Amino acid sequence: MSALVSVREPGELRQYFERKRAEGKKPILVVNAVRNKLVHRVCAASGTTGPTNGDR
């Protein structure tokens, strides 16, 4: 859901979406790539690099 909002709103991820669509990529493929980018950003911001067992 957040990936869909990200490609609708002006910004870096929308530019990425439009660039990939211009390259001929299918929309769902690009939305999945945006979703992956969002997950990577959340993990980077939270400081986790992998699954945790709750000890942190």
N, C-alpha and C positions, 0 to 999 in steps of 0.2 A: 504494500500500500504506500509506504513512504517513497519507494522508487518511482511510482507513478506521479506522485506530487512533485518529486524532484525534477522530473523531465517536463513538467508543466510550467513550473515557476522559472523566471529568468535566473540564470546563474551558470556556474561551471559545468554542472551535470547536464543541464539542458543543452549547452553548447556541445558537449561530448555526444549526447544523444543525436543531435542534428547532424553532426559531422559523420557519425557512423551510419546514419540513415542515408546520407548523401553518397556514402561509399557503397550502398546497396545492401546493407545488412537488414535482416527482418526486424520489425519493431520489438517482438517479444525477446529476441536474442539480445538486443541492445538494453532493454529494460532489465534483463537478468544480469547483464554486465554492470549496470548502474547499481542494482541491488548488492552485488558483490563489492563494489567500491564503497558503498555505505557501510557494509559490515566491516570492511577493513578499517574504515575511519573510526568507527565506534570502538573496535578493539584497540586501535592505536591510542585513542583518547583515554580509554580505561586502563591502559597499561598491561593488558593481558595478551599473551602470545598463544595461548592454547586453552584447552579445557582445564577447569580448576575443580578442586574437590571441596571448596568452601573454607579452606584454611587461611585465606587471605583476609 
